[in-house]
Amino acid sequence: NAPAGPAAAAPKPSVSSRAEPARAPAAAEPARSRDDAPATEAALPADTALPLDQLLRRADRAFDDHRWTEAAAGYRELLRRYPTHAKAPAWKTRIRTSEEAR
């Protein structure tokens, strides 16, 4: 019976080896989670799942449409996430402009 125990354990590594390939696609999962952003965004506050380019477009669109509160909030979020970005000084200017326009 003792040899049957290790033999019974041998198929389990085979099952584990099947699980390992499943883990390999999981390594690619961070890229998929970006593609699945709408599902992620639904579970998070509005801007926390958006990448820089989408945040910037949203803030710029709000600014262009004179939605000052939304624009200022968008630029603040950009500054919070990317404080050393090359456009950070322009974002600060747009925050001041938005606050003055309210």
ROBATI-211530 format. One record per residue (C-alpha): residue number from 1; residue in three letters; x, y, z. Coordinates in pm, 1 decimal, decimal comma. Each point is the difference from the previous one (the first is absolute). Layout:
BEGIN
@pos=NUM&code=ALA&u=X&v=Y&w=Z;
...
//
This chain:
BEGIN
@pos=1&code=ASN&u=0,0&v=0,0&w=0,0;
@pos=2&code=ALA&u=291,7&v=233,8&w=59,9;
@pos=3&code=PRO&u=95,6&v=2,5&w=-370,5;
@pos=4&code=ALA&u=-362,2&v=86,1&w=-85,7;
@pos=5&code=GLY&u=20,8&v=313,7&w=215,7;
@pos=6&code=PRO&u=290,5&v=151,9&w=-196,7;
@pos=7&code=ALA&u=-157,9&v=-122,4&w=-323,2;
@pos=8&code=ALA&u=-321,0&v=172,9&w=102,3;
@pos=9&code=ALA&u=203,7&v=313,9&w=68,2;
@pos=10&code=ALA&u=160,6&v=-22,0&w=-344,5;
@pos=11&code=PRO&u=-322,9&v=86,3&w=-185,7;
@pos=12&code=LYS&u=-47,5&v=303,7&w=224,2;
@pos=13&code=PRO&u=319,1&v=163,9&w=-132,3;
@pos=14&code=SER&u=-139,7&v=-66,0&w=-347,1;
@pos=15&code=VAL&u=-309,2&v=188,8&w=104,9;
@pos=16&code=SER&u=224,6&v=266,3&w=150,3;
@pos=17&code=SER&u=195,7&v=20,5&w=-321,5;
@pos=18&code=ARG&u=-330,9&v=64,8&w=-172,6;
@pos=19&code=ALA&u=-63,4&v=278,2&w=249,8;
@pos=20&code=GLU&u=341,8&v=151,0&w=-69,8;
@pos=21&code=PRO&u=-84,2&v=79,0&w=-363,2;
@pos=22&code=ALA&u=-312,2&v=163,4&w=137,3;
@pos=23&code=ARG&u=231,9&v=213,8&w=210,2;
@pos=24&code=ALA&u=201,4&v=99,8&w=-305,0;
@pos=25&code=PRO&u=-300,1&v=176,6&w=-155,2;
@pos=26&code=ALA&u=-62,7&v=151,6&w=342,3;
@pos=27&code=ALA&u=340,3&v=166,2&w=-34,3;
@pos=28&code=ALA&u=-140,9&v=168,3&w=-308,7;
@pos=29&code=GLU&u=-306,3&v=94,5&w=202,3;
@pos=30&code=PRO&u=124,2&v=350,3&w=97,0;
@pos=31&code=ALA&u=-11,0&v=89,6&w=-368,6;
@pos=32&code=ARG&u=-347,9&v=-152,2&w=-22,4;
@pos=33&code=SER&u=-115,8&v=199,0&w=300,8;
@pos=34&code=ARG&u=80,9&v=316,6&w=-194,0;
@pos=35&code=ASP&u=-209,5&v=-129,4&w=-287,5;
@pos=36&code=ASP&u=-274,7&v=-85,4&w=246,7;
@pos=37&code=ALA&u=5,8&v=352,3&w=141,6;
@pos=38&code=PRO&u=-378,1&v=54,2&w=-23,7;
@pos=39&code=ALA&u=-59,4&v=-288,0&w=242,1;
@pos=40&code=THR&u=271,4&v=136,5&w=228,5;
@pos=41&code=GLU&u=-131,2&v=355,2&w=-22,8;
@pos=42&code=ALA&u=-345,9&v=-110,3&w=106,4;
@pos=43&code=ALA&u=144,0&v=-127,4&w=327,5;
@pos=44&code=LEU&u=216,3&v=308,3&w=65,7;
@pos=45&code=PRO&u=-59,6&v=372,9&w=33,2;
@pos=46&code=ALA&u=-27,8&v=171,0&w=-337,9;
@pos=47&code=ASP&u=362,1&v=97,7&w=-74,2;
@pos=48&code=THR&u=208,9&v=-252,6&w=190,9;
@pos=49&code=ALA&u=8,5&v=-263,4&w=-275,0;
@pos=50&code=LEU&u=67,8&v=234,3&w=-292,4;
@pos=51&code=PRO&u=346,5&v=36,7&w=-154,0;
@pos=52&code=LEU&u=167,4&v=337,7&w=-43,1;
@pos=53&code=ASP&u=-117,5&v=65,5&w=-356,5;
@pos=54&code=GLN&u=-364,9&v=-63,5&w=86,4;
@pos=55&code=LEU&u=18,5&v=210,9&w=315,9;
@pos=56&code=LEU&u=157,1&v=281,9&w=-196,8;
@pos=57&code=ARG&u=-262,2&v=-17,2&w=-276,0;
@pos=58&code=ARG&u=-277,0&v=4,1&w=259,5;
@pos=59&code=ALA&u=145,3&v=300,2&w=182,7;
@pos=60&code=ASP&u=71,0&v=187,8&w=-324,0;
@pos=61&code=ARG&u=-351,8&v=-68,5&w=-130,7;
@pos=62&code=ALA&u=-153,0&v=125,2&w=325,2;
@pos=63&code=PHE&u=219,7&v=310,8&w=-16,3;
@pos=64&code=ASP&u=-93,8&v=67,0&w=-363,7;
@pos=65&code=ASP&u=-369,6&v=-45,3&w=86,6;
@pos=66&code=HIS&u=30,2&v=241,8&w=295,1;
@pos=67&code=ARG&u=-82,5&v=-270,4&w=252,8;
@pos=68&code=TRP&u=239,5&v=162,4&w=242,4;
@pos=69&code=THR&u=-50,0&v=-218,6&w=306,6;
@pos=70&code=GLU&u=47,0&v=-321,4&w=-200,2;
@pos=71&code=ALA&u=300,4&v=142,5&w=-183,5;
@pos=72&code=ALA&u=173,2&v=106,7&w=322,1;
@pos=73&code=ALA&u=-66,9&v=-341,1&w=155,9;
@pos=74&code=GLY&u=145,7&v=-171,5&w=-307,6;
@pos=75&code=TYR&u=317,6&v=207,2&w=3,1;
@pos=76&code=ARG&u=38,2&v=-53,6&w=375,2;
@pos=77&code=GLU&u=-20,8&v=-375,5&w=-55,8;
@pos=78&code=LEU&u=262,3&v=24,5&w=-273,0;
@pos=79&code=LEU&u=228,3&v=194,6&w=234,1;
@pos=80&code=ARG&u=-58,3&v=-248,7&w=279,9;
@pos=81&code=ARG&u=100,3&v=-292,1&w=-221,3;
@pos=82&code=TYR&u=265,9&v=167,6&w=-213,9;
@pos=83&code=PRO&u=145,7&v=290,7&w=200,9;
@pos=84&code=THR&u=324,6&v=12,2&w=-200,5;
@pos=85&code=HIS&u=-159,9&v=-26,3&w=-345,7;
@pos=86&code=ALA&u=123,3&v=256,2&w=-254,0;
@pos=87&code=LYS&u=-353,7&v=143,1&w=-28,3;
@pos=88&code=ALA&u=-50,2&v=37,4&w=377,4;
@pos=89&code=PRO&u=56,1&v=380,7&w=-7,4;
@pos=90&code=ALA&u=-269,2&v=35,7&w=-268,4;
@pos=91&code=TRP&u=-238,0&v=-213,4&w=206,2;
@pos=92&code=LYS&u=56,4&v=229,8&w=299,6;
@pos=93&code=THR&u=-79,6&v=299,7&w=-218,8;
@pos=94&code=ARG&u=-319,8&v=-163,3&w=-120,2;
@pos=95&code=ILE&u=-101,5&v=-75,0&w=358,9;
@pos=96&code=ARG&u=41,9&v=368,2&w=90,4;
@pos=97&code=THR&u=-188,7&v=107,9&w=-313,0;
@pos=98&code=SER&u=-281,4&v=-243,6&w=76,3;
@pos=99&code=GLU&u=-28,0&v=118,6&w=360,1;
@pos=100&code=GLU&u=-6,9&v=364,6&w=-105,6;
@pos=101&code=ALA&u=-267,1&v=-69,3&w=-263,3;
@pos=102&code=ARG&u=-242,5&v=-163,4&w=243,4;
//
